[in-house]
Amino acid sequence: MAGRLAGKTALVTSAAQGIGRATVLAMVAEGATVVATDINEAALASLANENAAITTHKLDVTNQADVDAIAAKAGTPDVLFNCSGYVHAGTIMDVVDKDWDFAFELNVRAHYRMMRAFTPGWLAKASNTGKASVINMASLASSVKGVPNRFLYGTSKAAVIGMTKAMAADFLNKGIRVNAICPGTVDTPSLHDRMRATGDYEAAHKAFIGRQPMGRLGTAAEIAALVVYLASDESGFITGQAINIDGGWSV
Ligand code: NAD
């Protein structure tokens, strides 16, 4: 199949809904073969029916045995999109150790686990260019921007950016590109969960839109399009970057 990702294999974590799901669909539309993974098997099942180029596997990215199993099964993908993450609301005064551990486990360590599992395979590839493109999900709420009530989330997503740059620097000349993406507020199922969790859905909806200068939320498809670009050889001169895709929130 023709397309910007023709001939490439990709693995996406947390792919059952939201940005991960939209990215899987965008990748297969560009000719990739995709292994879509998530902890939620039921939600993944519908994705498998979308396109024959998609295979699905249950993967809890916080579980090393699960990561090892998928690495053994999936071989060495050309593209790895680490999409997992959870938003804790609150200031430093709201943080308890259990939440700190969970945020760093899912938002940061999971990306590390996945990259660690596949790096030996990438390094073993014969060519010294274009071996792999890794895209790590960060957020605008990170080292890019301090967002009120996102202490733990912003701290963990800043770590993703640091990890991305460190990894990119180590493998600059070994054919492994590593970039992070930093979305603003994106219309996904968990965003609506967060709006409901405030107890006043309408007010929260208004506030989320209000903080976006364009007066609208981003779409998962818009974020997916950036991931496809970073996954493709068109972006071959880009590595170690944290790319904002935020409707001008950071301007
Ligand atoms: P989402 O929060 O709606 O869905 C998250 C998915 O992660 C679900 O399918 C869930 O089953 C899966 N998941 C949960 N725990 C898991 C685990 N242990 N192992 C594997 N999968 C697991 O998706 P979203 O809103 O598109 O967010 C995806 C990523 O984008 C997250 O890292 C999030 O922080 C980041 N992000 C989102 C926004 C936004 O506004 N939606 C903005 C910036 C960054």
Boltz pocket constraint, residues with backbone or C-beta under 6 A from the ligand:
constraints:
  - pocket:
      binder: B
      contacts: [[A, 13], [A, 14], [A, 15], [A, 16], [A, 17], [A, 18], [A, 19], [A, 20], [A, 37], [A, 38], [A, 39], [A, 40], [A, 43], [A, 59], [A, 60], [A, 61], [A, 62], [A, 83], [A, 84], [A, 85], [A, 86], [A, 87], [A, 106], [A, 137], [A, 138], [A, 139], [A, 140], [A, 182], [A, 183], [A, 184], [A, 185], [A, 186], [A, 187], [A, 188], [A, 189], [A, 190], [A, 191]]
      max_distance: 6.0
